[in-house]
Amino acid sequence: MSGKDKIEWAIQWMPVLNSIKRDFAENKPFKGMKISMALHLEAKTAALVLALKEGGANVRIAGCNPLSTDDEVAESLKNDYGVEVFAKRGLNTNEYYEYLNKVLDQQPDLIIDDGGDLTTLAHNHADRSENIIGGNEETTTGVVRLKNMEKAGALKFPMFDVNDAMMKHLFDNRYGTGQSTVDGVINSTNLVLAGKKIVVAGYGWCGRGIATRMRGMGAIVSVTEIDPIKAIEAHMDGFDVHPMRKAIKNADLVITATGMKDVVTLDDLKNAKDGIILANAGHFNNEIAMNQIEGTSIGREVRRNVKVHELFGKKVYVLADGRLVNLAAGQGHPVEIMDLSFAIQALTAEYIVKMRPKERRVFPVPSEIDKKVAEIYLKSYDINIDHLTEEQIRYLNSWDEGT
């Protein structure tokens, strides 16, 4: 199957983004504008790129992770659709930043980021950021970085927090990450999940999705958390909750999904059993302390995307070098899920162009964008819902009517 076939397959299952693309083609909201992007470059991402291009934008895109680019899709986007692409699978660190710099060389008007590296790089090179009127960020990790920049007074242009839009985190983070993480683990290991003792680190939206899907596959799931409220939620959802040092003792598989570094360390692995498998579903490859592991043991590949490390007289298996297991070893989120997330991205970009916000801060996605995406989705799948009557609206807005 060619890269173009992959792109066309994805587009076929993205009715929300296709509806937005048709509107962009008619109204050309990005006419004459330059958009620089750093995203996981695979077929669903190509659909977003083509929607923005249809809206009149000159798009440059780089990958946002060294192991998440689909080379066939990247080549097709470049050769079949005329997009400027700077991405390939297996980048080293120098190549990774070289490609990010190349997408910024066009001095963009807008940026669309995943993880915050492109935004940070733009801030470190004033000549590349002077034309930027705004941008958006789609990950928890990236949003944390943006809010820290805002707090420090370092943010040079407005950025929108796509990650916390309702139509993003309710579905992408939960159902998307849940399913695609299962896919990445199974694809790497070819092992059964039923009966496995699995620890999920973090019970945010991504962790919730992973824990629920793993339990649905028959796994015995426990959760680690630092937030007391999320820990109670995990407990009431029926999961055992323990500190990592205790949870790891009997674990067959640990999956991190926190956005924090050093969630699984060498000290934790002293308590692990022989043959434990480690996987990461967070953005960066530092949730599992790979610098500690690789500094102690050189891994040996035993399957594609599986390396074994000899630590403390035990075998420790690491999937995808500790990088995003759902993309580095799987296919990423399901197409229909990314249809919603990329619809939010596209409409937020259009909003920035129309409204030209001036404050240098992190903005939430306007609720009308969330609602519009939801309405297009329901219409696309022929789902109808009830609506309030005029009497119900009056009742809802009153204060002196009893039951």
Secondary structure in CASP SS format (residue, H / E / C, confidence):
PFRMAT SS
TARGET T0000
AUTHOR 0000-0000-0000
METHOD secondary structure of the structure
MODEL  1
M C 1.00
S C 1.00
G H 1.00
K H 1.00
D H 1.00
K H 1.00
I H 1.00
E H 1.00
W H 1.00
A H 1.00
I H 1.00
Q H 1.00
W C 1.00
M C 1.00
P H 1.00
V H 1.00
L H 1.00
N H 1.00
S H 1.00
I H 1.00
K H 1.00
R H 1.00
D H 1.00
F H 1.00
A H 1.00
E H 1.00
N H 1.00
K C 1.00
P C 1.00
F C 1.00
K C 1.00
G C 1.00
M C 1.00
K E 1.00
I E 1.00
S E 1.00
M E 1.00
A E 1.00
L E 1.00
H C 1.00
L C 1.00
E C 1.00
A H 1.00
K H 1.00
T H 1.00
A H 1.00
A H 1.00
L H 1.00
V H 1.00
L H 1.00
A H 1.00
L H 1.00
K H 1.00
E H 1.00
G C 1.00
G C 1.00
A C 1.00
N E 1.00
V E 1.00
R E 1.00
I E 1.00
A E 1.00
G E 1.00
C C 1.00
N C 1.00
P C 1.00
L C 1.00
S C 1.00
T C 1.00
D C 1.00
D H 1.00
E H 1.00
V H 1.00
A H 1.00
E H 1.00
S H 1.00
L H 1.00
K H 1.00
N H 1.00
D C 1.00
Y C 1.00
G C 1.00
V C 1.00
E E 1.00
V E 1.00
F E 1.00
A C 1.00
K C 1.00
R C 1.00
G C 1.00
L C 1.00
N C 1.00
T H 1.00
N H 1.00
E H 1.00
Y H 1.00
Y H 1.00
E H 1.00
Y H 1.00
L H 1.00
N H 1.00
K H 1.00
V H 1.00
L H 1.00
D C 1.00
Q C 1.00
Q C 1.00
P C 1.00
D C 1.00
L E 1.00
I E 1.00
I E 1.00
D E 1.00
D C 1.00
G C 1.00
G C 1.00
D H 1.00
L H 1.00
T H 1.00
T H 1.00
L H 1.00
A H 1.00
H H 1.00
N H 1.00
H C 1.00
A H 1.00
D H 1.00
R H 1.00
S H 1.00
E C 1.00
N C 1.00
I C 1.00
I C 1.00
G E 1.00
G E 1.00
N E 1.00
E E 1.00
E C 1.00
T C 1.00
T H 1.00
T H 1.00
G H 1.00
V H 1.00
V H 1.00
R H 1.00
L H 1.00
K H 1.00
N H 1.00
M H 1.00
E H 1.00
K H 1.00
A C 1.00
G C 1.00
A C 1.00
L C 1.00
K C 1.00
F C 1.00
P C 1.00
M E 1.00
F E 1.00
D E 1.00
V H 1.00
N H 1.00
D H 1.00
A C 1.00
M H 1.00
M H 1.00
K H 1.00
H H 1.00
L H 1.00
F H 1.00
D H 1.00
N H 1.00
R H 1.00
Y H 1.00
G H 1.00
T H 1.00
G H 1.00
Q H 1.00
S H 1.00
T H 1.00
V H 1.00
D H 1.00
G H 1.00
V H 1.00
I H 1.00
N H 1.00
S H 1.00
T H 1.00
N C 1.00
L C 1.00
V C 1.00
L C 1.00
A C 1.00
G C 1.00
K C 1.00
K E 1.00
I E 1.00
V E 1.00
V E 1.00
A E 1.00
G C 1.00
Y C 1.00
G C 1.00
W H 1.00
C H 1.00
G H 1.00
R H 1.00
G H 1.00
I H 1.00
A H 1.00
T H 1.00
R H 1.00
M H 1.00
R H 1.00
G H 1.00
M C 1.00
G C 1.00
A C 1.00
I E 1.00
V E 1.00
S E 1.00
V E 1.00
T E 1.00
E C 1.00
I C 1.00
D C 1.00
P H 1.00
I H 1.00
K H 1.00
A H 1.00
I H 1.00
E H 1.00
A H 1.00
H H 1.00
M H 1.00
D C 1.00
G C 1.00
F C 1.00
D E 1.00
V E 1.00
H C 1.00
P C 1.00
M H 1.00
R H 1.00
K H 1.00
A H 1.00
I H 1.00
K H 1.00
N H 1.00
A C 1.00
D C 1.00
L E 1.00
V E 1.00
I E 1.00
T E 1.00
A C 1.00
T C 1.00
G C 1.00
M C 1.00
K C 1.00
D C 1.00
V C 1.00
V E 1.00
T C 1.00
L H 1.00
D H 1.00
D H 1.00
L H 1.00
K C 1.00
N C 1.00
A C 1.00
K C 1.00
D C 1.00
G C 1.00
I E 1.00
I E 1.00
L E 1.00
A E 1.00
N E 1.00
A C 1.00
G C 1.00
H C 1.00
F C 1.00
N C 1.00
N C 1.00
E C 1.00
I E 1.00
A C 1.00
M H 1.00
N H 1.00
Q H 1.00
I H 1.00
E H 1.00
G H 1.00
T H 1.00
S C 1.00
I C 1.00
G C 1.00
R E 1.00
E E 1.00
V E 1.00
R E 1.00
R C 1.00
N C 1.00
V E 1.00
K E 1.00
V E 1.00
H E 1.00
E E 1.00
L E 1.00
F C 1.00
G C 1.00
K E 1.00
K E 1.00
V E 1.00
Y E 1.00
V E 1.00
L E 1.00
A H 1.00
D H 1.00
G H 1.00
R C 1.00
L E 1.00
V H 1.00
N H 1.00
L H 1.00
A H 1.00
A C 1.00
G C 1.00
Q C 1.00
G C 1.00
H C 1.00
P C 1.00
V H 1.00
E H 1.00
I H 1.00
M H 1.00
D H 1.00
L H 1.00
S H 1.00
F H 1.00
A H 1.00
I H 1.00
Q H 1.00
A H 1.00
L H 1.00
T H 1.00
A H 1.00
E H 1.00
Y H 1.00
I H 1.00
V H 1.00
K H 1.00
M H 1.00
R C 1.00
P C 1.00
K C 1.00
E C 1.00
R C 1.00
R C 1.00
V E 1.00
F E 1.00
P E 1.00
V C 1.00
P C 1.00
S H 1.00
E H 1.00
I H 1.00
D H 1.00
K H 1.00
K H 1.00
V H 1.00
A H 1.00
E H 1.00
I H 1.00
Y H 1.00
L H 1.00
K H 1.00
S H 1.00
Y C 1.00
D C 1.00
I C 1.00
N C 1.00
I C 1.00
D C 1.00
H C 1.00
L C 1.00
T C 1.00
E H 1.00
E H 1.00
Q H 1.00
I H 1.00
R H 1.00
Y H 1.00
L H 1.00
N C 1.00
S C 1.00
W C 1.00
D C 1.00
E C 1.00
G C 1.00
T C 1.00
END
